[in-house]
Amino acid sequence: MVVSAPLGLRFPPMTPDPNAGLDEIRLSFRAWLCEHQGSLEPFRSDDPGNLADSYARFRPLMRMLFDAGWTRLGWPESCGGLGGSPVQRAEVMEELAATGYIIPELYATTEIIAPMLIKYAPELAALHVAKAIAGDEVWCQGFSEPDAGSDLGSLRTRAVAEGDTFRVTGQKMWSSNGGIANWSCVLVRTGDAESRHRGLTMLWIDLSSPGVTVRPTACENGREEVAEVFLDDVIVPQNQLIGPVGAGWPVVMYLMQYERGAYAWKRQAELHSQLDELLGQASDSELRANASAIGAAYLAVFALRSQASPTLSTLASGRDLGPEISVDKLLLGATEQIITDTARQVLWPALELDDSDIGDSWRRAGRTPASRQSTAVPRKCNATWSANGSSASPEDGEHGRYGNGTCPRLDAAPRDQLPARRTGDPAA
Ligand SMILES: Cc1cc2nc3c(=O)[nH]c(=O)nc-3n(C[C@H](O)[C@H](O)[C@H](O)COP(=O)(O)OP(=O)(O)OC[C@H]3O[C@@H](n4cnc5c(N)ncnc54)[C@H](O)[C@@H]3O)c2cc1C
């Protein structure tokens, strides 16, 4: 839908319409970003400090996006969404990264866990999904154990039914965001010790329950991104079951599709922005000397995007994916490595020897180049409503962005004229 302004200009509405096409969503979202660029300025960089500070910093962004409706797109109305397609939300996420903002880390968790809650525990979804999208709740996954990682079917955390509750005892590890999480979906054994993957059940556990101890684990970058979770006689109500007793394996396999697919989509958006930032950090001679490596890195990101895009569409259509979705995961791992290796090569020796913000941020976080923080160019919205649909000027760069530190232009070319980042659209 396009509405007319008083001066006869035509512009997209700045509120999300779940019936809108992807072009319209993107343009409306850009317009909203421009409109709110003052309040959004703090969200152009992430301090690679501790996880709790990062959460506190991005919580207002999650609230803003929720209140404006953008992150409610594609979630069912039964759990606080606006309806529409998850692909619309994917468009919003990519546009957020493409306009130079950080995608809040916690969206990855919501994208992975919420579809499982919606399918297997709709009443829990109705209670929790909106809170997570708005940033009021943090979730984590409790699957891996000290002796059950790749071989998940050997896990030993046990849940014993007692009346209308379960008593849970065991230990989980590697829970991403575990140190700040309120809730965890925990895979437990309800069958006998030999039942392997047939004797598992998924529970939704309140991490403030008596008997829960969370011990954050520092990763190599110093950030406590994961945690061990100890469960000692934790009482969990039966109504916090996710799926039937004994059906934990199909439930976790359903979740894994989103872990591999939706997460890869988010990361490709971020990796593309990282590469763009790298171009801004390198000198002309560094760029010339490393042109083929940079080209290969962009190709890797486009390949990842082309893989993740049909995955998103398939999941959005309600179809399940089998082992082929592992390709997304492998491609993501390889692409992340390529981007970091390219930065190391182009900025040599900054990543090894340099104490500058740029070297430090690539080493510590890898995803938040410091130039977003240190740019001398004030980010001023120079966008103009277009009466004639003319395209962005060449100096705005790819899809009218950010090399010049300005807000994206609202009169950017329509999707079919956009350059390569727009190929392999999730709508395809
Ligand atoms: C940053 C990070 C975040 C994570 N977040 C979470 C989370 O939120 N929730 C969660 O539950 N887990 C999480 N994990 C855990 C992750 O999924 C585990 O690394 C995984 O479960 C592997 O377990 P492991 O580390 O014990 O390795 P192991 O299972 O001991 O495997 C060690 C090596 O042996 C190989 N191997 C194992 N079995 C076989 C086999 N049968 N054949 C061939 N090779 C084999 C593996 O490929 C690997 O190379 C996270 C891990 C990391 C690093």
The ligand as an SDF file (V2000), in Angstrom:
LIG
                    3D

 53 58  0  0  0  0  0  0  0  0999 V2000
   29.7850  -20.9160   21.2650 C   0  0  0  0  0  0  0  0  0  0  0  0
   28.9840  -22.1390   21.5310 C   0  0  0  0  0  0  0  0  0  0  0  0
   27.6530  -22.0220   21.8320 C   0  0  0  0  0  0  0  0  0  0  0  0
   26.8970  -23.1520   22.0950 C   0  0  0  0  0  0  0  0  0  0  0  0
   25.5800  -23.0010   22.4750 N   0  0  0  0  0  0  0  0  0  0  0  0
   24.8740  -24.0860   22.8670 C   0  0  0  0  0  0  0  0  0  0  0  0
   23.5750  -23.9320   23.3960 C   0  0  0  0  0  0  0  0  0  0  0  0
   23.0210  -22.8240   23.4650 O   0  0  0  0  0  0  0  0  0  0  0  0
   22.9300  -25.0300   23.8420 N   0  0  0  0  0  0  0  0  0  0  0  0
   23.4820  -26.2680   23.7810 C   0  0  0  0  0  0  0  0  0  0  0  0
   22.8390  -27.2160   24.2040 O   0  0  0  0  0  0  0  0  0  0  0  0
   24.7360  -26.4490   23.2780 N   0  0  0  0  0  0  0  0  0  0  0  0
   25.4330  -25.3850   22.8170 C   0  0  0  0  0  0  0  0  0  0  0  0
   26.7080  -25.5440   22.3280 N   0  0  0  0  0  0  0  0  0  0  0  0
   27.2530  -26.8660   22.2970 C   0  0  0  0  0  0  0  0  0  0  0  0
   27.6120  -27.3720   20.9470 C   0  0  0  0  0  0  0  0  0  0  0  0
   26.4820  -27.6760   20.2420 O   0  0  0  0  0  0  0  0  0  0  0  0
   28.5260  -28.4860   21.2940 C   0  0  0  0  0  0  0  0  0  0  0  0
   29.7810  -28.0570   20.9230 O   0  0  0  0  0  0  0  0  0  0  0  0
   28.1700  -29.7880   20.7390 C   0  0  0  0  0  0  0  0  0  0  0  0
   27.0940  -30.2830   21.4600 O   0  0  0  0  0  0  0  0  0  0  0  0
   29.3840  -30.6980   20.6920 C   0  0  0  0  0  0  0  0  0  0  0  0
   29.6920  -31.2170   21.9440 O   0  0  0  0  0  0  0  0  0  0  0  0
   31.1740  -31.2960   22.5610 P   0  0  0  0  0  0  0  0  0  0  0  0
   31.7470  -29.9330   22.5930 O   0  0  0  0  0  0  0  0  0  0  0  0
   31.0770  -32.0440   23.8550 O   0  0  0  0  0  0  0  0  0  0  0  0
   32.0170  -32.1130   21.5170 O   0  0  0  0  0  0  0  0  0  0  0  0
   32.0550  -33.6940   21.3140 P   0  0  0  0  0  0  0  0  0  0  0  0
   30.6900  -34.2140   21.1300 O   0  0  0  0  0  0  0  0  0  0  0  0
   32.8910  -34.3280   22.3840 O   0  0  0  0  0  0  0  0  0  0  0  0
   32.8260  -33.7910   19.9360 O   0  0  0  0  0  0  0  0  0  0  0  0
   34.2390  -33.5170   19.8690 C   0  0  0  0  0  0  0  0  0  0  0  0
   34.6840  -33.7810   18.4540 C   0  0  0  0  0  0  0  0  0  0  0  0
   34.4480  -35.1490   18.0770 O   0  0  0  0  0  0  0  0  0  0  0  0
   33.6390  -35.2060   16.8960 C   0  0  0  0  0  0  0  0  0  0  0  0
   32.6980  -36.3300   17.0210 N   0  0  0  0  0  0  0  0  0  0  0  0
   31.8990  -36.5870   18.0560 C   0  0  0  0  0  0  0  0  0  0  0  0
   31.1960  -37.7070   17.8290 N   0  0  0  0  0  0  0  0  0  0  0  0
   31.5510  -38.1540   16.6220 C   0  0  0  0  0  0  0  0  0  0  0  0
   31.1850  -39.2740   15.8260 C   0  0  0  0  0  0  0  0  0  0  0  0
   30.2880  -40.1670   16.2570 N   0  0  0  0  0  0  0  0  0  0  0  0
   31.7560  -39.4140   14.6250 N   0  0  0  0  0  0  0  0  0  0  0  0
   32.6690  -38.5290   14.1830 C   0  0  0  0  0  0  0  0  0  0  0  0
   33.0820  -37.4540   14.9050 N   0  0  0  0  0  0  0  0  0  0  0  0
   32.5180  -37.2730   16.0960 C   0  0  0  0  0  0  0  0  0  0  0  0
   32.8860  -33.8720   16.8470 C   0  0  0  0  0  0  0  0  0  0  0  0
   32.5260  -33.5130   15.5280 O   0  0  0  0  0  0  0  0  0  0  0  0
   33.9370  -32.9180   17.4080 C   0  0  0  0  0  0  0  0  0  0  0  0
   34.8650  -32.5510   16.4120 O   0  0  0  0  0  0  0  0  0  0  0  0
   27.4890  -24.4220   22.0390 C   0  0  0  0  0  0  0  0  0  0  0  0
   28.8490  -24.5390   21.7000 C   0  0  0  0  0  0  0  0  0  0  0  0
   29.5910  -23.4200   21.4610 C   0  0  0  0  0  0  0  0  0  0  0  0
   31.0380  -23.5830   21.1220 C   0  0  0  0  0  0  0  0  0  0  0  0
  1  2  1  0
  2  3  1  0
  2 52  2  0
  3  4  2  0
  4  5  1  0
  4 50  1  0
  5  6  2  0
  6  7  1  0
  6 13  1  0
  7  8  2  0
  7  9  1  0
  9 10  1  0
 10 11  2  0
 10 12  1  0
 12 13  2  0
 13 14  1  0
 14 15  1  0
 14 50  1  0
 15 16  1  0
 16 17  1  0
 16 18  1  0
 18 19  1  0
 18 20  1  0
 20 21  1  0
 20 22  1  0
 22 23  1  0
 23 24  1  0
 24 25  2  0
 24 26  1  0
 24 27  1  0
 27 28  1  0
 28 29  2  0
 28 30  1  0
 28 31  1  0
 31 32  1  0
 32 33  1  0
 33 34  1  0
 33 48  1  0
 34 35  1  0
 35 36  1  0
 35 46  1  0
 36 37  1  0
 36 45  1  0
 37 38  2  0
 38 39  1  0
 39 40  1  0
 39 45  2  0
 40 41  1  0
 40 42  2  0
 42 43  1  0
 43 44  2  0
 44 45  1  0
 46 47  1  0
 46 48  1  0
 48 49  1  0
 50 51  2  0
 51 52  1  0
 52 53  1  0
M  END
$$$$
